[in-house]
């Protein structure tokens, strides 16, 4: 429905912060748009509002650079919306403050995981006028339409010097009702995948579902844990737009658990095969959400890489974090995936509840034995809004209150008998023991088919050597 009011809105994806200098991911990380903002932009445009999108990471803008650009452009906006995860929140707030100094009448809106979890903290800043909780499409549209803030579900606003938090907004039931992300507003030529994660360029991320069946203690329950899916027709229409308008050759599904709706994925794969859609793709899933038949079908339809979370090789830690998988399932998954021709990346974490030096050693040994094509080792990070954060805070294990430090490669907590120096040692040891094996080196070299794949291996190897030599 077209609004009677036309608002001018600027949506900003703040610059990314990747922690300390001795960080492997700085050299190999991806750069992707905020699909949350892109969906909101599409909804706002459909309602008749004028929208601009500024992606600081993609356009390599610092906080200062973003503020200066907005000021130099000389445009005025009714609303400026910023998204923020925990590592991005300080940058988002700094941009909000800077922009408010020369656009005092513009209303500043913050959304995303961190503001949703800690609205009181974010609303305490003078530069922030509103916080959007959870899904932002409908809430942001009603705000832009001029609806009274007191009547907008899922919104926090200020009244008489205090914060008012409205009732939660029901989640969107039919995801097909949301228009495709407003890709035409994005700097599409600036995005790229992580080294070692793709086969063809250009690539783009897509979401087929919202929510996750898992209840892991280290994860925030996005969208309140409610699972929803798009139709195959809707997903493929978006992929065809990306192919036609932007030449996209590879899709990376960033769903928490892509295969949680088995019938959806089966229909998706069968349609790609039947219609001979020329696309390759990768996804994230859980080892308990796939079987051999589905993996084989995924491979036939163009899937080349699946990413899974194993987290730990200690059964008690898996129980502590409520992972609800077994190591036997992980071993079986990798064997089947290799048999059908799919590459795998297994992710592990060091520093969860109950972690000791012995359990870390066990996890490193298991990662080597599991022998996935790639392994990703992370430092367990207690993000606000998670059970892990509450657990660590109650026990006074958290050693940093600076949100900039909250990435999967920085160490912000100390467990008994496992200080930050030891965690850093094992973090580096894990990479050395997994990747500096003749077996894994020869396998990765044997997978090279193009000059670009060779470049990826060289860049990844140099990044790893540089990280371990510091």
SELUM-901426 format. One record per atom (N, C-alpha, C): x, y, z. Coordinates in steps of 0.1 Angstrom, whole numbers, plus 5000, padded with zeros to 4 digits. Layout:
<recs>
XYZ
...
</recs>
This chain:
<recs>
500849885000
500050005000
500950135000
500650224991
501350344990
500950445001
501950495008
501750585020
501250725015
500450795023
500050925020
501251025022
502250985030
503351065033
504651005026
505451095020
506651045014
507851095022
508450995029
509651025037
510950995029
511951075033
513351045027
514150975038
514650865034
515350775044
516750735039
517650745048
519050695045
519250575054
519650455048
519950335056
521450315055
522050285067
523550275068
523950145073
524850075066
525549965072
526850015077
527150015090
528350075095
529549995091
530750065092
532049985089
532249875099
532749765094
533049655102
534249665110
534249615122
535449605131
535849465132
537149435129
537649295131
538749295141
538449335152
539349315164
540849355163
541649265169
543049295170
543749285157
545049335156
545849325144
546149185141
546449105151
546848965149
545548875147
544848905135
543648845133
543548785119
543448655118
543448585105
542448635096
541248665101
540048695092
540148825085
541048915090
541249045083
541649025068
542448925066
542948905052
542148815043
541148745049
540448645041
538948665042
538448765050
537048775052
536248825040
534948795041
534048845030
533548985033
532849035023
532249165024
530849155018
529749155026
528449135021
527549255026
526449275019
525449375023
524649325036
524049425042
523049385052
521749355045
521449225044
520149195038
518949245046
519149265059
518049315067
517749455062
518749545060
518549675055
517949675041
518449585033
518049575019
516549535018
516149455026
514749415027
513849535031
514349605042
513649725046
513549825036
514649845028
514649945017
513649915007
513549785004
512549734994
511149764998
510849735011
509449765016
509149915016
510149995020
509950135021
509750195007
510450154997
510250194983
508850154978
508450034981
507149984977
506050074982
506350124994
505350215001
505350354996
506350384987
506350524981
507350614987
508250564996
509250645002
510550654994
511350754996
512550774989
513750714998
514450624992
515450555001
516850564994
517850585003
519250574999
519950475008
520950405003
521650305011
523150335011
523750335023
525250365024
525850245030
526750175023
527450055029
528850095031
529150125044
530450175048
531550075045
531349945048
532349845046
532649825031
531549815023
531749785009
532449905003
532150025007
532750145001
533950195009
534450115018
535650135026
535650275032
534550305039
534350435046
534550405061
535350485067
535450485082
534350555088
534250555101
533150635107
533250785103
534450835104
534650975100
534350995086
534750905077
534550915063
533050915060
532250835067
530850825064
530150955068
530551005080
529951135084
530251245075
531451255070
531851355061
531151345048
530951225043
530251205030
528851245031
528151205042
526751245044
526651395044
527551465051
527551605052
527851675039
528851625032
529251675019
528151665008
527351555009
526251534999
525151635001
525051685013
524051795015
522651765015
522351635015
520851595015
520351595030
519051615031
518351605043
517451485043
517351425055
516451305055
515551315067
514351255066
513451245077
513951145087
514551035082
515050925090
516350875085
517250845095
518450765091
518450635100
518450525093
518450395100
519850325099
520250275111
521550205111
521250065117
521949965112
521849835117
523149805125
523049715135
524249695143
524149555151
525149475148
525449365157
526349415168
526749335177
527549385189
528849445184
529649375175
530949445171
530749575163
529549595158
529349725150
528649835158
528249805170
527349905177
528050035180
529350035184
530050155187
530250245174
530450185163
530550255151
529250315147
528150235148
526850285145
526450405154
526750395166
526450505175
527350635172
528550605168
529450725165
528950795152
528450715143
527850775131
526550855134
525750795143
524550865147
524850995153
525850995162
526151115169
526651225160
527551175150
528151275141
527151335132
526251255127
525151305118
524151395125
523851365137
522951445145
523451585147
524751605147
525351735149
524951835138
524851785125
524451875114
523151845108
522451745113
521051715109
520251695121
520051795130
519451775143
517951735142
517351765131
515851735130
515651595124
516651535119
516551395114
516451295125
515451205124
515251105134
516250985132
516950945142
517950835141
517250715146
517350605138
516750475142
517750365142
517950295152
518850185153
518050045154
518549945146
517949815147
519049715145
518649585145
519649475145
519649405158
520549305159
520549225171
520949295183
521949375183
522449445196
521349545201
520849635193
519749725198
518549645203
518249535196
517049455200
517249385214
518549355217
518849285229
519049385241
519649505237
519949605248
519349735244
518049745242
517449875238
517749985248
517749955261
517950055271
519350125270
520350045267
521650095265
521750185253
521150145242
521250215229
520350345230
519150335236
518350455237
518850555247
519850525255
520450615264
521250725257
521550705245
522350805237
521450905232
521851035234
520951145229
520751145214
521651095207
521551095192
520550995187
520150895195
519250785191
517750825195
516850825184
515450855187
514650735188
514950635180
514150505181
515050385180
514550275185
515150145184
514050055179
514349975168
513449875163
513849745168
512849665174
513149535179
512849425169
513749335167
513649225158
513349265144
512349205137
512149235123
511749375121
512449445111
512249585109
511349635098
510949545089
510249585077
509049665080
508049605087
506849675090
506949785100
507749765110
507949875120
508550005113
509549985105
510150095098
509250165088
508450085082
507450145072
506450225080
505850175091
504850255098
505450385104
506750375108
507450495112
507550605101
507950555089
508150645078
506750695073
505750615075
504350655071
503850765079
504450795091
503950895100
503050845111
502950715113
502150665124
502650715137
501750735147
502150775160
503050665166
504250705171
505150605176
504550515187
503650575195
503050495206
502150385201
501850385188
500950285182
501750185174
503050195173
503850105165
504449995173
504049875170
504549755177
506049735173
506749685183
508149655181
509049775181
508549895186
509350015186
509650065200
510850115202
511150195214
511350345210
510750425219
510850575216
511050645229
511250775228
511450855240
510250945243
509950955255
508751045259
509051095273
509151235273
509351295286
510751255293
511751235284
513051195289
513251055293
512250965291
512350825294
512050745282
512550615282
512350525271
511050455273
510250445262
509050365262
509250255252
508950135257
509150015249
507749955246
507349955233
506049905229
505949755229
504849705228
504649555228
505349495215
505749375216
506449315205
505549305192
506249315181
505449305168
505449155164
504249105160
504248965155
505148945143
505848835143
506748815131
505948795118
506548825107
505948815094
505748665091
504448625089
504148485087
504548435073
504248515063
504548465049
505648555044
506848495043
508048565038
507948605024
507048535016
506848575002
506248705001
505648755011
504948895011
505949005010
507248975014
508249075014
508849085000
509049204994
509649214981
511149174982
511749144971
513149114970
513949224976
515149194981
516049304986
516249414975
516449534979
516549644970
518049654965
518349544957
519749534952
520149654944
519249724937
519549844928
520149954937
519949954950
520450064958
521850034963
522249904962
523549854968
524649864958
525849884963
527049884954
527449744951
526749674942
526849534940
528249494935
528949584929
530249544924
531349544935
530949584947
531849594958
531849474967
530949384965
530849264975
531649144970
532049064979
532848954976
532848844987
533048724984
532948614994
534348595001
534348525011
535548495018
536448405010
537748415012
538748335004
538548185008
538448104997
538347964999
536947915000
535948004999
534547965000
533747964987
534347994976
533548004964
534347944952
533547924941
534047864929
534047964917
532948044917
532748134906
532348274911
532748374904
532348514907
531648574895
530848674898
530448734911
529448644919
529448664932
528648584941
527848674949
526748624955
525848704964
525248614974
524948664986
524248594996
522748604995
522048504999
520548494998
520048425011
518848465015
518248405027
516948335022
516848205024
515648125021
514748105032
515248125044
514448095056
514748205067
513948205078
514348285090
514148195102
515048205111
514948125123
515948005123
516047935134
516947825135
516347725145
516347595142
515847495152
516747475164
517947515163
518947505174
518647595186
519047555197
518947645209
520347655216
521347665209
522747675214
522847795224
523547775235
523747875245
524547995240
525347975230
526248085225
525548175214
524348135210
523648205199
522448285204
522248395199
521048475201
519948415193
518748395199
517648335191
517048435182
517648445170
517048545161
515648515157
514848615156
513448605153
512748515163
513248515175
512648445187
512548295184
513448245175
513448105173
512348045164
511548135159
510348095151
510848065137
510547945132
511047905118
510047935108
510548005097
509648035085
510448015073
509747995062
510447975049
509748045038
510548075027
510048125015
509648015006
508848034996
508547934986
509747914976
509847804970
510847774960
510747874949
509447904944
509248004934
509848134937
509548184950
510048314954
511548314955
512248214960
513648204960
514248214946
513748134937
514348124924
514048254916
512948324919
512748454912
513848554916
514248554929
515348634933
516648604927
516948474926
518148424920
518248464905
517048454898
517048494884
517248644882
516748724892
517048874892
518548894893
519148824903
520548844905
521348804893
520948694886
521648654874
521448754863
520248794860
519948874849
520549014850
520349074862
520749214864
522149234869
522749134875
524049164881
525049054877
524648954869
525548854864
526048754875
525248744886
525648654897
525748514892
526848444895
527148304891
527148214903
527148264915
527148174927
526348234938
525548154945
524748194956
525248134969
525348214979
525748164992
524548185002
523948075005
522748075014
523248105028
522848215034
523348245048
522248215058
521348125055
520448085066
521148015077
520648025089
521247955100
521347805098
520247745093
520147605090
519447585077
520047585066
519447595052
518547475050
518847355055
518147235052
517047195062
516647295071
515747255082
514347225076
514047275064
512747235057
513147145046
513147015048
513646915039
512946925026
511546925026
510746925014
511047055006
511247165012
511647285005
512947274997
513947225004
515247204997
515147104986
514446994988
514246894978
513646954966
512547024968
511847094956
512747194950
513547274958
514447374952
515547304943
516147194948
517147124940
516547064927
515347004929
514746934917
514347044907
513947164911
513547264902
514847314894
515947334901
517147384895
517547284884
517547154887
517947044878
516947044866
515647044869
514647034858
514747154849
514847274854
514947394846
516347434841
517247354845
518647374840
519147514843
518947554856
519347684860
520847684863
521647764856
523047764857
523547844869
523547774880
524047844893
524747734902
525747774909
526247694919
526147764933
526147684943
525847744956
526447664968
526347734980
526847674992
525847715003
525947645015
525047675025
525547635039
524847675050
525147635063
524047535067
524447435075
523347345080
523847275093
523047185098
523447105110
523646965105
524446885112
524746755108
523546665110
522546705118
521346625120
520146665112
520446755102
519346805093
519546765079
520446665076
520646615062
520846465062
520646395051
521046255049
521646245035
522046115032
522746095020
521946135007
520646095007
519846124996
519746274993
519546355004
519446495002
520846554998
521846515004
523246565000
523546534985
523146414981
523346384966
522546474957
521346494961
520446584953
521046734953
521546774965
522146904966
523346924956
524146814956
525346814948
524946824933
523946744929
523446744915
522946884911
522346964920
521747094917
522747204918
524047174920
525047284920
525647314933
525247254944
525947284957
527347224957
528347304962
529647254962
530347254976
529747334985
530247344999
529147355009
529347275020
528447285031
529247315044
528747415052
529347455064
528547405076
529247345085
528547285097
529247335110
528547335121
529147365134
529247235142
530447205146
530747095155
530947145169
531747255170
532047335182
533047265191
532847145195
533747085205
533746925203
534846865207
534946725207
534646665220
534346745230
534046695243
532546685245
532046565248
530546545248
529946635259
530646655270
530046735281
529846875277
530846935270
530747065265
529647085255
529446985246
528346985237
526946985244
526946915256
525746925264
525547065271
526747115275
526647245282
526147355273
526547345260
526147455251
524847415244
524247305247
522947255242
522947245227
524147185222
524247165207
523347055202
523146955210
522246845206
522646775193
523946755191
524446665181
525546575187
525946475180
526946385185
528146385175
529346345180
530546345172
530346245161
529646135164
529446035154
528646085142
527746175145
526946235134
527846325125
528746395131
529746485124
530646395115
531146285120
531946195113
531246135101
530046095103
529146035093
528846135082
528546265086
528246365077
529446395067
530646405073
531746435064
532046325054
531946205059
532246085050
531246085039
529946105042
528946105031
529146215022
529346335027
529546455018
530746435009
531746375014
532946345005
532646244995
531846144998
531446034989
530546094978
529746194980
528846244970
529546364962
530746404967
531446504960
531346644965
530846664978
530646794984
531846824993
532346944992
533346995002
532647035015
533447025026
532847055039
533747155046
533147235054
533947325064
533247305077
534147255087
533647235101
534147345110
533247405118
533547515127
533647455141
534647505148
534947465162
535147595170
534847585183
534947695192
535747655205
536647755209
537347725221
536947835232
536547785244
536247875255
534847865260
534047765256
532747755261
532647705275
531447695280
531247645294
531947505296
532847495306
533447375309
534747345302
535247445294
536447425286
537647425295
538547335291
539947325298
540947305287
542247305291
543247275281
543047135275
542647035284
542446905279
541346895268
540246965271
539146955261
539447025248
540347135249
540747195237
541647105229
542547035235
543446945228
542646835222
541646785229
540746685223
540046735211
539546865211
538846915199
539846935187
541046985190
541946995179
542246855173
542546755181
542746625176
541546575168
540346595173
539146555166
539046625152
539346755152
539246825139
540146765129
541346735133
542346665124
541746535119
541246455128
540746325125
539446335116
538646425119
537446445111
537746475097
538846555095
539446575082
538446635072
537646735076
536846815067
537846885057
537246935046
538147005036
538647135042
537947195051
538347325057
537947315072
538647385080
538147395094
538247545098
537247585106
537247725111
537247715126
538247775132
538447775147
538047915152
537147925161
536748055167
536948055182
537148175187
537148195202
535648215206
535248135216
533848155221
533648295226
532648365221
532348495225
531048515231
530948565244
529648575251
528848705246
528048685236
527348795231
526148825239
525848955241
524648995249
523348935243
522448885252
521248825247
521348675246
522548615249
522748475249
522848415263
522448295265
522648225277
524148225282
525048215272
526448215274
526848345281
526348455276
526648585282
526248595297
525048555299
524548555313
525348465322
525748345317
526548255325
527948315328
528548375318
529948435320
529848555329
528848635327
528748765335
528448735350
527648635353
527348595367
528548545374
529448485367
530648425373
531848525371
531648635366
532748745364
533848695356
533548625345
534648575336
534948675325
534048765323
534248855312
535248965315
536248985307
537349075309
537249205301
536349215292
536249335284
534749375282
534549505284
533149565283
533149645270
534249645262
534249725250
533649635238
532549675233
531849595223
532749575210
533649665208
534549645196
535349515197
535549465209
536349335211
535549215209
534249225207
533449105206
533349045192
534448985188
534448905175
534848765179
534748675169
535048535172
536548515172
537348615171
538848595171
539448665183
538748745190
539248815202
538848735214
539648755225
539348685237
538848785248
537648775252
537048865261
536648805274
536948675276
536648615289
537748525293
537848495306
538848405311
538148305320
538348175316
537748065324
538748015334
538347955345
539347905355
540347815348
541647845351
542647765345
542947775330
542247875324
542347895310
542348045307
543548105309
543548245307
543748285292
543748405289
543748455275
544948415268
546148405275
547348365268
547248225263
546748135272
546547995268
545547975257
544448045257
543448035246
544148085233
544848185233
545548235221
546448135216
547248065225
548147965221
547447845214
546347805219
545647685213
544947725201
544447855200
543847905188
544847895176
546047935179
547047935168
547547785165
547647705176
548047565174
547047495166
545747525168
544747455160
544847475145
545147595141
545347625127
546547565122
547647565130
548847495125
548747345123
548047285133
547947135132
547047095121
545947175119
545047125108
545547155094
546047275092
546347315078
547747285074
548647265083
550047235079
550347085078
549347015073
549546865071
549646845056
550546755052
550746725037
549346685031
548646605038
547346555033
546346665029
546246765038
545246875035
545846965024
547146985024
547747075014
547547005000
547846874999
547746804986
546246804982
545346784991
543946784987
543446914982
543847024989
543447154984
544047184971
545247144968
545947174955
545247094945
544746964948
544146884938
542746934934
542147024942
540847084939
540947204930
542147254927
542347374919
542047344904
541047424899
540747404885
540947534877
541047644884
541147774877
542247864883
542647964876
543548054881
543048124894
541748154894
541148224905
541248134918
540948004916
541047904927
542547894932
543447904923
544847904927
545148024935
544648144931
544848264938
544348254952
543148194953
542548184966
543448104976
543947994971
544747914979
546047984983
546648054974
547848134977
547548244987
546448314985
546148424995
545748365008
545048255009
544648195022
545948145029
546848085021
548048035027
548948145033
549048255025
549848365030
549248425042
547948435042
547248495054
547548405066
547448275065
547648185076
549148195081
550048195071
551448215075
551748345083
551148455078
551348575084
550748585098
549548525100
548948515113
549748435123
550348325119
551048235128
552448285130
552948375122
554348425124
554448545133
553248605136
553248725144
553548695159
</recs>
